[in-house]
Amino acid sequence: MSTALSILYLSFNEEDVFGQSLESIKSIADEIVVVDSGSSDSTVQIAERAGADVYHRPLKNWGEQRNWGLNKCNHSWTLVVDCDEVFTDELIESLKEWKQSEHNEQHPYSFKRVHFFKGKRMNFSGLQNDYVVRLLPKEVKYEELNVHEKVRSSSKRLKGNMLHYTYKNAVHWEQKFRTYAKRQALDYEEKVGRIGPYYLNVKPSWRFFRHYIIKGGIFDGSRGFEYALWMYRAVKWRYIEVNKLRIK
């Protein structure tokens, strides 16, 4: 007996890498489900050309949207993929081998995600050991967080890498992190104390130091410095948004 596999994407204006991502997983997909939250580019057309079932639904938060999409998948196992992620041949072969058997276990599977920033692979900066839980049995769901939703479960690892092409340009990343900051503020507002120098200066500076020094970003050269600087901004913007929520 083999195992049928659904592939789930959440999308919003993802035309840059989406076609490459779909091409990389087509040989293992028994079903492709795309939940789009209002794309104005060619994202939906790219999905439809790949034979995906496309649903249109406003985004409440990423965890809730993923769980809604998981419920639309027809098979007992779902592979969750972001539109800017591309599977290597080695990982596809691991998944093909996995599919050849019947799977009744309830634990999910994970694999390594390799990050690219400004067109080059990041070998340090805290990104070097990023294993993500993405191959899920039907019963497993995501935490319904506004940002960085996760599956809280132990997992088994598959061989092979998934390549993550998240950076388009500086304007795109600023928009991305400012959006993240607004959404994260909703998750953090009740968790943190008064927003003062500790949250606005110390925590962002620690995040920079952690990525650039402790996690070896200095060995990624100028890209390591720039990446750490973006992490500094992301933390600072998050707490600025928390403060805005409290002022309203």
C-alpha atoms as an extended CHARMM CRD file, in Angstrom:
* protein
*
       248  EXT
         1         1  MET       CA              0.0000000000        0.0000000000        0.0000000000  PROA      1               0.0000000000
         2         2  SER       CA              1.1960000000        3.5280000000       -0.7930000000  PROA      2               0.0000000000
         3         3  THR       CA              0.2790000000        6.8580000000        0.7940000000  PROA      3               0.0000000000
         4         4  ALA       CA             -1.4980000000        9.6100000000       -1.1530000000  PROA      4               0.0000000000
         5         5  LEU       CA             -0.2500000000       13.1210000000       -0.4490000000  PROA      5               0.0000000000
         6         6  SER       CA             -1.9300000000       16.5260000000       -0.5050000000  PROA      6               0.0000000000
         7         7  ILE       CA              0.2000000000       19.6660000000       -0.9470000000  PROA      7               0.0000000000
         8         8  LEU       CA             -1.0020000000       22.8550000000        0.7860000000  PROA      8               0.0000000000
         9         9  TYR       CA              0.0330000000       26.4190000000       -0.0410000000  PROA      9               0.0000000000
        10        10  LEU       CA             -1.0890000000       29.7590000000        1.3790000000  PROA      10              0.0000000000
        11        11  SER       CA             -0.5860000000       32.5320000000       -1.1410000000  PROA      11              0.0000000000
        12        12  PHE       CA             -0.6140000000       36.3030000000       -1.5370000000  PROA      12              0.0000000000
        13        13  ASN       CA              1.2180000000       37.9060000000       -4.4780000000  PROA      13              0.0000000000
        14        14  GLU       CA              3.7680000000       35.0950000000       -4.7770000000  PROA      14              0.0000000000
        15        15  GLU       CA              4.4310000000       34.9920000000       -8.5180000000  PROA      15              0.0000000000
        16        16  ASP       CA              8.2430000000       35.2990000000       -8.2360000000  PROA      16              0.0000000000
        17        17  VAL       CA              9.1410000000       31.7750000000       -7.0450000000  PROA      17              0.0000000000
        18        18  PHE       CA              5.7480000000       30.0510000000       -6.9430000000  PROA      18              0.0000000000
        19        19  GLY       CA              6.0200000000       28.4010000000      -10.3570000000  PROA      19              0.0000000000
        20        20  GLN       CA              9.4270000000       26.9630000000       -9.4920000000  PROA      20              0.0000000000
        21        21  SER       CA              8.0580000000       25.6590000000       -6.1980000000  PROA      21              0.0000000000
        22        22  LEU       CA              5.0960000000       23.9580000000       -7.8810000000  PROA      22              0.0000000000
        23        23  GLU       CA              7.3850000000       22.4050000000      -10.4840000000  PROA      23              0.0000000000
        24        24  SER       CA              9.6060000000       20.9690000000       -7.7630000000  PROA      24              0.0000000000
        25        25  ILE       CA              6.7670000000       19.0960000000       -5.9930000000  PROA      25              0.0000000000
        26        26  LYS       CA              4.6270000000       17.9890000000       -8.9320000000  PROA      26              0.0000000000
        27        27  SER       CA              6.0300000000       14.4360000000       -9.0220000000  PROA      27              0.0000000000
        28        28  ILE       CA              4.8710000000       13.7120000000       -5.4430000000  PROA      28              0.0000000000
        29        29  ALA       CA              1.5610000000       15.6060000000       -5.4330000000  PROA      29              0.0000000000
        30        30  ASP       CA             -1.6970000000       13.6680000000       -5.5320000000  PROA      30              0.0000000000
        31        31  GLU       CA             -3.5580000000       16.9060000000       -4.8360000000  PROA      31              0.0000000000
        32        32  ILE       CA             -2.5220000000       20.5700000000       -4.6700000000  PROA      32              0.0000000000
        33        33  VAL       CA             -4.5950000000       22.9710000000       -2.5590000000  PROA      33              0.0000000000
        34        34  VAL       CA             -3.9170000000       26.7320000000       -2.6480000000  PROA      34              0.0000000000
        35        35  VAL       CA             -5.6370000000       29.1580000000       -0.2710000000  PROA      35              0.0000000000
        36        36  ASP       CA             -5.1930000000       32.6590000000       -1.6820000000  PROA      36              0.0000000000
        37        37  SER       CA             -5.9040000000       35.7750000000        0.3550000000  PROA      37              0.0000000000
        38        38  GLY       CA             -6.3900000000       38.3040000000       -2.4420000000  PROA      38              0.0000000000
        39        39  SER       CA             -3.4220000000       38.2020000000       -4.8340000000  PROA      39              0.0000000000
        40        40  SER       CA             -3.3500000000       40.9280000000       -7.4740000000  PROA      40              0.0000000000
        41        41  ASP       CA             -0.4910000000       39.4420000000       -9.5160000000  PROA      41              0.0000000000
        42        42  SER       CA             -0.4170000000       36.1730000000      -11.4880000000  PROA      42              0.0000000000
        43        43  THR       CA             -0.2710000000       33.8820000000       -8.4250000000  PROA      43              0.0000000000
        44        44  VAL       CA             -3.7270000000       32.3890000000       -8.9290000000  PROA      44              0.0000000000
        45        45  GLN       CA             -3.1440000000       31.7900000000      -12.6340000000  PROA      45              0.0000000000
        46        46  ILE       CA              0.1510000000       30.0190000000      -11.8720000000  PROA      46              0.0000000000
        47        47  ALA       CA             -1.6380000000       27.7600000000       -9.3830000000  PROA      47              0.0000000000
        48        48  GLU       CA             -4.4650000000       26.9680000000      -11.7940000000  PROA      48              0.0000000000
        49        49  ARG       CA             -2.0280000000       26.0830000000      -14.5850000000  PROA      49              0.0000000000
        50        50  ALA       CA             -0.4250000000       23.5780000000      -12.1940000000  PROA      50              0.0000000000
        51        51  GLY       CA             -3.8080000000       21.9320000000      -11.6350000000  PROA      51              0.0000000000
        52        52  ALA       CA             -4.3220000000       23.2320000000       -8.0950000000  PROA      52              0.0000000000
        53        53  ASP       CA             -7.6580000000       23.5890000000       -6.3650000000  PROA      53              0.0000000000
        54        54  VAL       CA             -7.6830000000       27.3010000000       -5.5220000000  PROA      54              0.0000000000
        55        55  TYR       CA             -9.7540000000       28.7380000000       -2.6720000000  PROA      55              0.0000000000
        56        56  HSD       CA            -10.1700000000       32.4640000000       -2.0570000000  PROA      56              0.0000000000
        57        57  ARG       CA            -10.3150000000       33.4660000000        1.5990000000  PROA      57              0.0000000000
        58        58  PRO       CA             -9.3030000000       36.6130000000        3.5340000000  PROA      58              0.0000000000
        59        59  LEU       CA             -6.4310000000       36.0970000000        5.9560000000  PROA      59              0.0000000000
        60        60  LYS       CA             -7.3250000000       36.2570000000        9.6440000000  PROA      60              0.0000000000
        61        61  ASN       CA             -4.0300000000       34.8340000000       10.8740000000  PROA      61              0.0000000000
        62        62  TRP       CA             -1.5820000000       32.3760000000        9.3520000000  PROA      62              0.0000000000
        63        63  GLY       CA             -2.1870000000       29.5700000000       11.8360000000  PROA      63              0.0000000000
        64        64  GLU       CA             -5.9520000000       29.6950000000       11.3900000000  PROA      64              0.0000000000
        65        65  GLN       CA             -5.5830000000       29.9400000000        7.6000000000  PROA      65              0.0000000000
        66        66  ARG       CA             -3.2840000000       26.9090000000        7.4730000000  PROA      66              0.0000000000
        67        67  ASN       CA             -5.7150000000       24.8710000000        9.5680000000  PROA      67              0.0000000000
        68        68  TRP       CA             -8.5820000000       25.9000000000        7.3040000000  PROA      68              0.0000000000
        69        69  GLY       CA             -6.5450000000       24.7860000000        4.3160000000  PROA      69              0.0000000000
        70        70  LEU       CA             -5.6340000000       21.4890000000        5.9760000000  PROA      70              0.0000000000
        71        71  ASN       CA             -9.3400000000       20.7700000000        6.3480000000  PROA      71              0.0000000000
        72        72  LYS       CA             -9.7690000000       21.2650000000        2.5800000000  PROA      72              0.0000000000
        73        73  CYS       CA             -7.1490000000       18.6120000000        1.8120000000  PROA      73              0.0000000000
        74        74  ASN       CA             -8.6580000000       15.2340000000        0.9490000000  PROA      74              0.0000000000
        75        75  HSD       CA             -5.8140000000       12.8820000000        1.7990000000  PROA      75              0.0000000000
        76        76  SER       CA             -4.7100000000       11.6250000000        5.2010000000  PROA      76              0.0000000000
        77        77  TRP       CA             -1.2670000000       13.2500000000        4.8870000000  PROA      77              0.0000000000
        78        78  THR       CA             -0.4840000000       16.8320000000        3.8340000000  PROA      78              0.0000000000
        79        79  LEU       CA              2.8100000000       18.4570000000        2.9010000000  PROA      79              0.0000000000
        80        80  VAL       CA              2.7060000000       22.1590000000        3.8190000000  PROA      80              0.0000000000
        81        81  VAL       CA              4.8240000000       24.3720000000        1.5490000000  PROA      81              0.0000000000
        82        82  ASP       CA              5.3850000000       28.1300000000        1.3130000000  PROA      82              0.0000000000
        83        83  CYS       CA              5.2610000000       29.6670000000       -2.1450000000  PROA      83              0.0000000000
        84        84  ASP       CA              8.9060000000       30.7770000000       -1.9360000000  PROA      84              0.0000000000
        85        85  GLU       CA             10.2430000000       27.3070000000       -1.1010000000  PROA      85              0.0000000000
        86        86  VAL       CA             11.7390000000       24.8790000000       -3.6240000000  PROA      86              0.0000000000
        87        87  PHE       CA             12.4250000000       21.1870000000       -2.9600000000  PROA      87              0.0000000000
        88        88  THR       CA             15.7630000000       19.6240000000       -3.8790000000  PROA      88              0.0000000000
        89        89  ASP       CA             15.9510000000       16.3540000000       -5.7930000000  PROA      89              0.0000000000
        90        90  GLU       CA             17.2430000000       14.5740000000       -2.6840000000  PROA      90              0.0000000000
        91        91  LEU       CA             14.2310000000       15.6500000000       -0.6180000000  PROA      91              0.0000000000
        92        92  ILE       CA             11.8360000000       14.6810000000       -3.4060000000  PROA      92              0.0000000000
        93        93  GLU       CA             13.4260000000       11.2230000000       -3.5510000000  PROA      93              0.0000000000
        94        94  SER       CA             13.0180000000       10.8900000000        0.2270000000  PROA      94              0.0000000000
        95        95  LEU       CA              9.3480000000       11.7870000000       -0.0860000000  PROA      95              0.0000000000
        96        96  LYS       CA              8.8420000000        9.3590000000       -2.9790000000  PROA      96              0.0000000000
        97        97  GLU       CA             10.3650000000        6.5920000000       -0.8910000000  PROA      97              0.0000000000
        98        98  TRP       CA              8.1690000000        7.6050000000        2.0710000000  PROA      98              0.0000000000
        99        99  LYS       CA              5.0570000000        7.4810000000       -0.1350000000  PROA      99              0.0000000000
       100       100  GLN       CA              5.7250000000        3.9030000000       -1.1900000000  PROA      100             0.0000000000
       101       101  SER       CA              4.5750000000        2.6260000000        2.2080000000  PROA      101             0.0000000000
       102       102  GLU       CA              1.2870000000        2.9970000000        4.0610000000  PROA      102             0.0000000000
       103       103  HSD       CA              1.5450000000        5.3630000000        7.0310000000  PROA      103             0.0000000000
       104       104  ASN       CA             -0.8290000000        5.1360000000        9.9880000000  PROA      104             0.0000000000
       105       105  GLU       CA              1.4300000000        6.8060000000       12.5430000000  PROA      105             0.0000000000
       106       106  GLN       CA              0.3990000000       10.1180000000       14.1170000000  PROA      106             0.0000000000
       107       107  HSD       CA              3.7670000000       11.8720000000       14.3370000000  PROA      107             0.0000000000
       108       108  PRO       CA              4.7170000000       14.4090000000       11.6470000000  PROA      108             0.0000000000
       109       109  TYR       CA              7.9700000000       14.6180000000        9.6830000000  PROA      109             0.0000000000
       110       110  SER       CA             10.4820000000       17.4350000000        9.3050000000  PROA      110             0.0000000000
       111       111  PHE       CA             13.3580000000       18.3200000000        7.0150000000  PROA      111             0.0000000000
       112       112  LYS       CA             16.0340000000       20.9690000000        6.6900000000  PROA      112             0.0000000000
       113       113  ARG       CA             15.3040000000       24.3970000000        5.2200000000  PROA      113             0.0000000000
       114       114  VAL       CA             18.2360000000       26.2010000000        3.5910000000  PROA      114             0.0000000000
       115       115  HSD       CA             17.9170000000       29.9940000000        3.3970000000  PROA      115             0.0000000000
       116       116  PHE       CA             19.0050000000       32.2820000000        0.5850000000  PROA      116             0.0000000000
       117       117  PHE       CA             19.4200000000       36.0230000000        1.1790000000  PROA      117             0.0000000000
       118       118  LYS       CA             20.1670000000       38.4850000000       -1.6160000000  PROA      118             0.0000000000
       119       119  GLY       CA             20.7060000000       35.5710000000       -4.0110000000  PROA      119             0.0000000000
       120       120  LYS       CA             23.2400000000       33.6270000000       -1.9460000000  PROA      120             0.0000000000
       121       121  ARG       CA             23.0190000000       30.8000000000        0.5490000000  PROA      121             0.0000000000
       122       122  MET       CA             23.2770000000       31.7520000000        4.2180000000  PROA      122             0.0000000000
       123       123  ASN       CA             25.5930000000       29.3240000000        5.9950000000  PROA      123             0.0000000000
       124       124  PHE       CA             25.4430000000       30.9200000000        9.4480000000  PROA      124             0.0000000000
       125       125  SER       CA             23.4260000000       33.7960000000       11.0150000000  PROA      125             0.0000000000
       126       126  GLY       CA             21.2550000000       31.3830000000       13.0230000000  PROA      126             0.0000000000
       127       127  LEU       CA             19.8460000000       29.8550000000        9.8440000000  PROA      127             0.0000000000
       128       128  GLN       CA             22.1980000000       26.8960000000        9.5570000000  PROA      128             0.0000000000
       129       129  ASN       CA             20.1060000000       24.3360000000       11.4700000000  PROA      129             0.0000000000
       130       130  ASP       CA             16.5550000000       25.2290000000       10.5320000000  PROA      130             0.0000000000
       131       131  TYR       CA             14.4220000000       22.0720000000       10.5360000000  PROA      131             0.0000000000
       132       132  VAL       CA             10.7370000000       22.6330000000        9.8050000000  PROA      132             0.0000000000
       133       133  VAL       CA              7.8020000000       20.3220000000       10.5540000000  PROA      133             0.0000000000
       134       134  ARG       CA              5.7930000000       20.1710000000        7.3460000000  PROA      134             0.0000000000
       135       135  LEU       CA              4.6350000000       16.6110000000        6.5640000000  PROA      135             0.0000000000
       136       136  LEU       CA              1.5230000000       16.2200000000        8.6830000000  PROA      136             0.0000000000
       137       137  PRO       CA             -1.0380000000       13.5060000000        9.4010000000  PROA      137             0.0000000000
       138       138  LYS       CA             -4.6680000000       14.6060000000        9.3420000000  PROA      138             0.0000000000
       139       139  GLU       CA             -4.9770000000       14.9880000000       13.1140000000  PROA      139             0.0000000000
       140       140  VAL       CA             -2.0730000000       17.4330000000       13.5050000000  PROA      140             0.0000000000
       141       141  LYS       CA             -2.8600000000       21.1550000000       13.3310000000  PROA      141             0.0000000000
       142       142  TYR       CA             -1.0500000000       24.4780000000       13.7290000000  PROA      142             0.0000000000
       143       143  GLU       CA             -1.1000000000       26.9030000000       16.6310000000  PROA      143             0.0000000000
       144       144  GLU       CA             -3.3810000000       29.7190000000       15.5340000000  PROA      144             0.0000000000
       145       145  LEU       CA             -0.8480000000       32.5440000000       15.8650000000  PROA      145             0.0000000000
       146       146  ASN       CA             -0.7730000000       35.6760000000       13.7390000000  PROA      146             0.0000000000
       147       147  VAL       CA              2.8770000000       35.1230000000       12.7530000000  PROA      147             0.0000000000
       148       148  HSD       CA              5.3390000000       32.2070000000       12.8970000000  PROA      148             0.0000000000
       149       149  GLU       CA              2.6720000000       29.5840000000       13.4870000000  PROA      149             0.0000000000
       150       150  LYS       CA              4.1390000000       26.2120000000       14.4220000000  PROA      150             0.0000000000
       151       151  VAL       CA              3.2420000000       22.5830000000       14.9210000000  PROA      151             0.0000000000
       152       152  ARG       CA              3.9620000000       21.6830000000       18.5500000000  PROA      152             0.0000000000
       153       153  SER       CA              4.9180000000       18.0590000000       18.0930000000  PROA      153             0.0000000000
       154       154  SER       CA              7.9680000000       15.8510000000       17.9720000000  PROA      154             0.0000000000
       155       155  SER       CA              8.8740000000       14.7250000000       14.4560000000  PROA      155             0.0000000000
       156       156  LYS       CA             11.0100000000       12.3440000000       12.4690000000  PROA      156             0.0000000000
       157       157  ARG       CA             13.4630000000       13.7490000000        9.9270000000  PROA      157             0.0000000000
       158       158  LEU       CA             13.6290000000       13.1180000000        6.2010000000  PROA      158             0.0000000000
       159       159  LYS       CA             16.8200000000       13.4440000000        4.1530000000  PROA      159             0.0000000000
       160       160  GLY       CA             17.1840000000       16.3750000000        1.7920000000  PROA      160             0.0000000000
       161       161  ASN       CA             16.8410000000       20.1370000000        1.8290000000  PROA      161             0.0000000000
       162       162  MET       CA             14.1550000000       22.6340000000        1.0070000000  PROA      162             0.0000000000
       163       163  LEU       CA             15.4760000000       25.9140000000       -0.4290000000  PROA      163             0.0000000000
       164       164  HSD       CA             13.9390000000       29.1380000000        0.8860000000  PROA      164             0.0000000000
       165       165  TYR       CA             14.0630000000       32.2290000000       -1.3680000000  PROA      165             0.0000000000
       166       166  THR       CA             12.3910000000       34.7580000000        0.9000000000  PROA      166             0.0000000000
       167       167  TYR       CA             14.2050000000       37.9860000000       -0.0860000000  PROA      167             0.0000000000
       168       168  LYS       CA             13.1220000000       39.9930000000       -3.1470000000  PROA      168             0.0000000000
       169       169  ASN       CA             14.4510000000       43.4830000000       -2.3790000000  PROA      169             0.0000000000
       170       170  ALA       CA             14.7410000000       45.9550000000        0.4990000000  PROA      170             0.0000000000
       171       171  VAL       CA             11.3270000000       47.5090000000       -0.1330000000  PROA      171             0.0000000000
       172       172  HSD       CA              9.6810000000       44.0850000000       -0.0990000000  PROA      172             0.0000000000
       173       173  TRP       CA             11.4160000000       43.0710000000        3.1250000000  PROA      173             0.0000000000
       174       174  GLU       CA             10.5040000000       46.2920000000        4.9230000000  PROA      174             0.0000000000
       175       175  GLN       CA              6.8620000000       45.8080000000        3.9350000000  PROA      175             0.0000000000
       176       176  LYS       CA              7.0530000000       42.1760000000        5.0310000000  PROA      176             0.0000000000
       177       177  PHE       CA              8.5460000000       42.8730000000        8.4490000000  PROA      177             0.0000000000
       178       178  ARG       CA              6.2820000000       45.8360000000        9.1460000000  PROA      178             0.0000000000
       179       179  THR       CA              3.2930000000       43.6140000000        8.3550000000  PROA      179             0.0000000000
       180       180  TYR       CA              4.7300000000       40.9040000000       10.6020000000  PROA      180             0.0000000000
       181       181  ALA       CA              5.2340000000       43.4760000000       13.3650000000  PROA      181             0.0000000000
       182       182  LYS       CA              1.5720000000       44.5290000000       13.2620000000  PROA      182             0.0000000000
       183       183  ARG       CA              0.3980000000       40.9280000000       13.3710000000  PROA      183             0.0000000000
       184       184  GLN       CA              2.9000000000       39.8360000000       16.0160000000  PROA      184             0.0000000000
       185       185  ALA       CA              1.8110000000       42.7240000000       18.2210000000  PROA      185             0.0000000000
       186       186  LEU       CA             -1.5880000000       41.0290000000       18.5200000000  PROA      186             0.0000000000
       187       187  ASP       CA              0.1210000000       37.9000000000       19.8870000000  PROA      187             0.0000000000
       188       188  TYR       CA              2.4900000000       39.8110000000       22.1920000000  PROA      188             0.0000000000
       189       189  GLU       CA              0.2610000000       42.5710000000       23.5650000000  PROA      189             0.0000000000
       190       190  GLU       CA             -0.8690000000       40.5780000000       26.6000000000  PROA      190             0.0000000000
       191       191  LYS       CA              2.5050000000       38.8620000000       27.1400000000  PROA      191             0.0000000000
       192       192  VAL       CA              4.8440000000       41.8070000000       27.6670000000  PROA      192             0.0000000000
       193       193  GLY       CA              5.1550000000       44.5990000000       30.1820000000  PROA      193             0.0000000000
       194       194  ARG       CA              5.4760000000       48.3530000000       29.7010000000  PROA      194             0.0000000000
       195       195  ILE       CA              7.1570000000       49.1980000000       26.4070000000  PROA      195             0.0000000000
       196       196  GLY       CA             10.2450000000       51.1620000000       27.3870000000  PROA      196             0.0000000000
       197       197  PRO       CA             13.9990000000       51.1200000000       26.6460000000  PROA      197             0.0000000000
       198       198  TYR       CA             14.2940000000       47.4040000000       27.4050000000  PROA      198             0.0000000000
       199       199  TYR       CA             11.8900000000       46.4390000000       24.6040000000  PROA      199             0.0000000000
       200       200  LEU       CA             12.7970000000       49.2410000000       22.1920000000  PROA      200             0.0000000000
       201       201  ASN       CA             16.5890000000       49.1510000000       22.5480000000  PROA      201             0.0000000000
       202       202  VAL       CA             17.9400000000       46.2220000000       24.5620000000  PROA      202             0.0000000000
       203       203  LYS       CA             15.9240000000       43.3990000000       22.9610000000  PROA      203             0.0000000000
       204       204  PRO       CA             16.5070000000       44.5640000000       19.3590000000  PROA      204             0.0000000000
       205       205  SER       CA             20.2300000000       45.0170000000       20.0640000000  PROA      205             0.0000000000
       206       206  TRP       CA             20.4160000000       41.5530000000       21.6170000000  PROA      206             0.0000000000
       207       207  ARG       CA             18.7410000000       40.0820000000       18.5350000000  PROA      207             0.0000000000
       208       208  PHE       CA             21.3620000000       41.7350000000       16.3110000000  PROA      208             0.0000000000
       209       209  PHE       CA             24.2010000000       40.4670000000       18.5350000000  PROA      209             0.0000000000
       210       210  ARG       CA             22.7040000000       36.9750000000       18.6160000000  PROA      210             0.0000000000
       211       211  HSD       CA             22.4800000000       36.6260000000       14.8390000000  PROA      211             0.0000000000
       212       212  TYR       CA             25.7080000000       38.4090000000       13.9460000000  PROA      212             0.0000000000
       213       213  ILE       CA             28.0560000000       37.2180000000       16.6950000000  PROA      213             0.0000000000
       214       214  ILE       CA             26.6510000000       34.2380000000       18.6040000000  PROA      214             0.0000000000
       215       215  LYS       CA             25.1190000000       32.5370000000       15.5420000000  PROA      215             0.0000000000
       216       216  GLY       CA             28.0750000000       33.3630000000       13.3120000000  PROA      216             0.0000000000
       217       217  GLY       CA             26.5310000000       35.9270000000       10.9680000000  PROA      217             0.0000000000
       218       218  ILE       CA             29.9280000000       37.5880000000       10.7660000000  PROA      218             0.0000000000
       219       219  PHE       CA             31.0450000000       34.5890000000        8.6640000000  PROA      219             0.0000000000
       220       220  ASP       CA             28.2860000000       35.3360000000        6.1350000000  PROA      220             0.0000000000
       221       221  GLY       CA             30.0870000000       38.6040000000        5.3900000000  PROA      221             0.0000000000
       222       222  SER       CA             28.1570000000       41.7440000000        4.5340000000  PROA      222             0.0000000000
       223       223  ARG       CA             24.9870000000       39.7070000000        4.0420000000  PROA      223             0.0000000000
       224       224  GLY       CA             25.2970000000       38.4340000000        7.6130000000  PROA      224             0.0000000000
       225       225  PHE       CA             25.5450000000       42.0000000000        8.9170000000  PROA      225             0.0000000000
       226       226  GLU       CA             22.5640000000       43.1360000000        6.8320000000  PROA      226             0.0000000000
       227       227  TYR       CA             20.4670000000       40.1480000000        7.8680000000  PROA      227             0.0000000000
       228       228  ALA       CA             21.1900000000       40.8080000000       11.5620000000  PROA      228             0.0000000000
       229       229  LEU       CA             20.2390000000       44.4500000000       11.0350000000  PROA      229             0.0000000000
       230       230  TRP       CA             16.8800000000       43.3960000000        9.5790000000  PROA      230             0.0000000000
       231       231  MET       CA             16.3170000000       41.2100000000       12.6550000000  PROA      231             0.0000000000
       232       232  TYR       CA             17.0740000000       44.2320000000       14.8630000000  PROA      232             0.0000000000
       233       233  ARG       CA             14.4450000000       46.2420000000       12.9850000000  PROA      233             0.0000000000
       234       234  ALA       CA             11.9000000000       43.4210000000       13.1050000000  PROA      234             0.0000000000
       235       235  VAL       CA             12.0630000000       43.2140000000       16.9080000000  PROA      235             0.0000000000
       236       236  LYS       CA             11.9750000000       46.9810000000       17.3790000000  PROA      236             0.0000000000
       237       237  TRP       CA              9.0120000000       47.4220000000       15.0160000000  PROA      237             0.0000000000
       238       238  ARG       CA              7.1430000000       44.6250000000       16.8390000000  PROA      238             0.0000000000
       239       239  TYR       CA              7.2220000000       46.4620000000       20.1650000000  PROA      239             0.0000000000
       240       240  ILE       CA              6.4430000000       49.8090000000       18.5690000000  PROA      240             0.0000000000
       241       241  GLU       CA              3.2670000000       48.1680000000       17.2420000000  PROA      241             0.0000000000
       242       242  VAL       CA              2.4650000000       46.7150000000       20.6660000000  PROA      242             0.0000000000
       243       243  ASN       CA              2.7060000000       50.2400000000       22.0670000000  PROA      243             0.0000000000
       244       244  LYS       CA              0.3620000000       51.5440000000       19.3710000000  PROA      244             0.0000000000
       245       245  LEU       CA             -2.2450000000       48.9480000000       20.3530000000  PROA      245             0.0000000000
       246       246  ARG       CA             -2.1080000000       50.1780000000       23.9600000000  PROA      246             0.0000000000
       247       247  ILE       CA             -2.4110000000       53.8360000000       23.0340000000  PROA      247             0.0000000000
       248       248  LYS       CA             -5.6030000000       53.3010000000       21.0120000000  PROA      248             0.0000000000
